[in-house]
Amino acid sequence: MSSIKIECVAKEGYRIGESPVWDEKESALLCVDITGRKVCRWSSVTKQVQTISVDAPVSSVALRKSGDYVITLGTRFAALKWKEQLVTTITHVDKDKPNNRFNDGKVDPAGRYFAGTMAEEIRPAVLERHQGSLYTLFSDLSVVKHFDQVDISNGLDWSLDHKTFFYIDSLSYSVDAFDYDLQTGKIGNRRSIYRLEKEESIPDGMCIDTEGKLWVACYDGGRVIRLDPETGKRLQTVKLPVDKTTSCCFGGEDYSEMYVTSASDGMDKEWLSRQPQAGGVFKITGLGVKGVPPYPFAG
């Protein structure tokens, strides 16, 4: 085993850091602070963070084929022009649920933007249940709703052969798989492939490596775990110096570094004094595996 090294690269103290995604063109890591209402970009060259503030909770960010980014903002899919700091709404979902907001989102191998909703939290992981849905924004900017009754729509990714969609509804404490049709974007035949153990706490964001294994950030578990979706076995646990690990992605020039976001919302002074890096972004090197570059939104 190569030696694993964990370093806090952005000590920003995000309230809910989320949705890390590597932007190869900029040699930078994008992420969001949901309750802090900002989209952030950490340059691996300058080590500086640039921030764009927005007018609602922003829960995910993705690359766009035509340049710049797409985001989920409140209950809207929106376009973000970075230099101009300009946000334009693409379309609205959950109009009948004023208390809802988007949560995690990711672009599929065909360039469609999958993202799910949830009710606003009263405090972390406490909310009105079954209010969320999973949606897809297609490249023609139309939206399809896959299913509802979701608690906290969270981590998502696709198998290397593009035949399986992996998905987390956090309060089910399960990582689920669906059959997935690359041509149409349709999903079906839902099943659980891994149930979290008590000390792993709540499954949050997720990504896949080039060996087809899943990495899941465990909120309140202070770790990322590596799972084999074929056998349902946990292969590895990497612990971080903060409890509220939220999501993970691979990045760096050869996608051999893992970036992990974290949160500080819901932590009191005493807890924060024990974990001063809470809300930071961490870089893990030496894992010995590489990740899959993110897909850009085709619309």
N, C-alpha and C positions, 0 to 999 in steps of 0.2 A: 504493500500500500504506500502510495506517495503521501507525504505529510500534508495534512489539511491545514490551511491558514485562513483565519477569518479576520477581516479588517473593516472598520466602519469608515466608509468613504464619504458619506454625506451626513454630517451631524446636524441635521436640520430640525430635529424634534418634531416631525410631522405628527399631527393628531391621528390620522389614519392614512399612513403611507400605503399605497396599493399599485397594482397594475404595472410592474416593471416591464419594460420592453426595450430591446437593444436597437438603436438606430445606427446602422453600419455606416451610412453616408456621413454622419456627424461624429462618429466614434464616441457616441454618447448614450447614456441610459436615460430613458424617459420614465416618469412615474407620476402618480397623482397624490395629493393629500385630499381625501374625500371631504372631511368636515372643515379642513382649512381652505377648501375651495380654490386649489391651485394645481396647475400642471407644471411639472418641474423637469428640467433637463440637466443632468450632470455630465460634464465633459470629462472623458478619461484623459484628454490631452492637457487641459488647463486645470483640472480638478475643481472647477468652479460650478456652481449651480445657478442656472437661469430659471426664472419663475414667471408664469403668466397667471394672474388672478382672474377668476370667472365668477359668474353671478349666482351659482347654485352648486350643490355638492357634485363634484366631478369624480366619477368612479372608475373610469378606464380610459386608456389612450391607445391608439393603434396607428401604424404607418398607413400612408395612402399612396397608391401607385402614381397618381398624378403629382405627388409631392406634398409636403406638409403632413397633417395628421387628421384623424377623426377621433372624437371623444364621446363618452356618454355623460350627460350633464342633466341633473334632475331626472326627468323622464323623457329627455330628448336625446336623439342621435344628432350630433353636430359636427361641423367641420371647423378645424382650427388652423389658421394661417399664422405661423410662428413669428416671422419678422414683423408683420403688421399687427400682431396681437389681436387678431380678428376672429371672433366666433360667430358662425352662422348656423342656424337650426336647419337640420335636414328633415326631420320628422319627429312627431310626438307619439308616445305610447301611454297606456294606463291613464287616459284622460279622466276616467271615472274614479280614479283613486288618488285624490290630491295629497294623501299622506305617503305615497310611494316615491321611491327613487331607484334609479339604476344601481347595480352593483358591478360585479366583474364582467369583463367582455374581452373577446379575442377574435381575430380574423382566421377563418378556416382556409384550407389549402386552395380553395377555388376563389378566394378573395371576398367572401361574405363575412359580415361583422355579426358575430353571435354575442348577445348580451342579455342579462337577466335582471329582474327587478326584485324589490323587497319593500316592506313597510319601513318607514324611518324608525330608528332604534330609540327606545326610551333611555336605555343605557346599553353599553356594549352587549350584544347577543340577546337583549331583551326587547321584544317587539311583538306587534300583532301578527299572528302566524297565518300562513297560507294565503298571503296577499300578493305574492310575486308571480311572475311568469318568465318564460324564456322566449326571446325573440331573435330573429335574424333580419338584418338589413342587407338587402341584395344590391348588386352593383347598379341596378336601374332605380335604386332608392326606394323600392317598395319594401314593406315589412311583413314578415310572417310570424305568427305566434305559434310556438310548438306545443306548449302546455302551460297550465296555471297551477295553483295550489302550492307554490314554492314558498319556503320560509326565507332563506337567505341564499339567493342565487350566487354561486361562487365559481371556484376554479373550473377551467375548461381547456381541453386540448384534443388533438386528433392523433390516431395511431399512425405509424410510419407508412403503412400500406393504404392509409386513407379510408379504411373500411369501418373504423370504430371511432365513436365520439365519447370522450371521457368528461364527466360532469360531477360537480359537487353542489349539493344543497346542504349548507353547513349543519343545520340542526338535525339532519338525519344521521350525522356522524358516520357517513358512508361515502366512499368513492364509487360512482356508478359508471357503467358502460352502456352505450346504445349502438345498435347497428346504424351505419351512416352511409348515405348515398352521395358520393362526391358530385355526381352530375346535377342532382336536384337540391341537395342540401337537406333532404328529409332524414329524420331520425326515428328509430323505433326499437322495440324489444329491449326495454330498460332492465338492467340487472345490477346488483351490487357486486363489486369485485374486491372491496376491502372495507372492513369496519374498524374504526379507530379504537385504540385501547384507551383506558381512562386517563393515563398520564399524557397521552398524545393530545388530549382535549379536543378542540374544534377544527375540522378540516377547512382550509381557506383557499388560497390560490394554489395553482398547480402548473407544472410544465413537463415536457417529455424530453428524454435525451436520445442520442443517436442509436442507442441499444434498445429503444422502445420501452424503456422503464420510466415510470412516472415519479416526479418529485412533488411532494405536497407540503406546503407550509402549514404548520399547526398553530392556530391562534390560541394564546394562553398556554401553549405547550412548549414554546421557546425552542423550536426545532424545525428542521425539514426532514422528511422521511422519504426514502426511495422504495418504490413498490414495483413488484412484477405483476402486471395486469393479467398475465396468463395464469399464474399459479395463485394469485391473491396473497402472496407472502411479502412481508417487509424485508428488504435486503440490507438497509443501512439507515442509521439515524445520525444526523449532524446537529449538535446542540449549539445554540447561539446565546450571546450574553444578554438577551432581552426575552421576555415572556411572550410579548404580543407580535410574533412573527406572522406576517399577513400574506405574502405572495413571493414567488420566485421566478426567475427566468435565467437563461444562459446568455452570455454576451462576451465582449472582448473580441479581438480580431479573429480568433479561431473558434469562438463560442465555447472556450474551455473554462471560463469563469462563470460562477453563479452569483447572481445578484438577488438579495433578499430584502424586501421592504418590511417595515414594522410600524407599530402604532403606539401612541402614548395616552390616547383618550381612555378615561376610566381608571387611571392610575393616580393614587394620592401622593402627597409630598414624600412620604416615607418610602413608598414603592419606587418613586422616581429617583430618590437619592440612592437607592440600591442599584438602580439600572439607569444611569445617566445617559446611556446611548439609546434609550427607548425612543422610537419614532425616527431612528436613523436608517440609512441604507447600507447594507453590508455586502462586501465582496468576499466570496469563498473561492480560494484557489487550491489546486492539488486534489480535486475530486477524482481525476483520472478518467472522466467522461466528458463528452461534448454535447452541446444542445443543438436544436434545430432552429435555424434563423426564422424570425417572425414573418408571417405572410402579410403583404400589404392589402388594404381594402381596394377592391377593383373599381369602385364607383367614383 
